[in-house]
Amino acid sequence: MSIIVGGIAGWIAGQIMNGTGYGILRNIVLGIFGGWAGAWVFDMLDISAGNTTVGTLVTSVAGAVVLVFLYRLILGKR
């Protein structure tokens, strides 16, 4: 289930940040690492998106968007 949610989250983050996805493998990786990053950020800010699939998706998308932003900031890529 986490691969499916990760793929969807990565694709959504790609749509938000780039206007397109990043390919299925990158979408999945972005979504999974985004889930970890989003959970960490949400925990630090004491925010809860819920313990459902939708909440996990929201957290993963938020984290993936942050990861894409940092990637572009550090490497200067679009």
C-alpha positions in Angstrom: 0.0 0.0 0.0 2.9 2.4 0.8 4.2 2.0 -2.8 0.8 3.0 -4.2 0.4 5.9 -1.9 4.1 6.9 -2.5 3.6 6.8 -6.3 0.4 8.9 -6.1 2.1 11.4 -3.7 5.1 11.7 -5.9 3.0 12.3 -8.9 0.9 14.9 -7.2 4.1 16.7 -5.9 5.4 16.6 -9.5 2.2 18.2 -10.7 2.4 20.9 -8.0 6.1 21.7 -8.5 6.8 20.9 -12.1 3.5 20.6 -14.0 4.4 17.0 -14.9 5.3 13.8 -13.0 8.9 12.6 -12.7 8.4 9.1 -14.0 7.0 6.1 -12.0 10.1 5.2 -10.2 11.0 8.7 -9.1 7.4 9.4 -8.2 7.4 6.4 -5.9 10.7 7.3 -4.3 9.7 10.9 -3.9 6.4 9.9 -2.3 8.0 7.4 0.1 10.8 9.7 1.2 8.2 12.5 1.2 6.1 10.5 3.6 9.0 10.3 6.0 9.9 13.9 5.6 6.3 15.0 5.9 5.7 12.9 9.0 8.8 14.4 10.6 7.8 18.0 9.7 4.2 17.5 10.8 5.5 16.0 14.1 7.8 18.9 14.7 5.0 21.4 14.1 2.5 19.2 16.1 0.2 18.8 13.1 -1.9 15.7 12.4 -3.3 14.9 9.0 -5.1 11.8 10.5 -4.3 8.2 10.5 -6.1 7.3 7.3 -5.0 6.7 3.7 -6.0 10.3 2.8 -4.0 11.7 5.8 -1.0 9.7 4.8 -1.3 10.9 1.2 -1.5 14.6 2.4 1.5 14.1 4.6 3.5 12.4 1.8 2.6 15.1 -0.7 3.6 17.8 1.7 6.9 16.1 2.3 7.6 15.4 -1.3 6.9 19.0 -2.3 9.4 20.1 0.4 12.0 17.6 -1.0 11.5 18.8 -4.5 11.9 22.4 -3.4 15.1 21.6 -1.5 16.5 19.6 -4.4 15.9 22.5 -6.7 17.3 25.0 -4.2 20.5 23.1 -3.6 21.1 22.0 -7.2 19.5 24.9 -9.0 17.5 22.6 -11.2 14.0 22.9 -12.5 
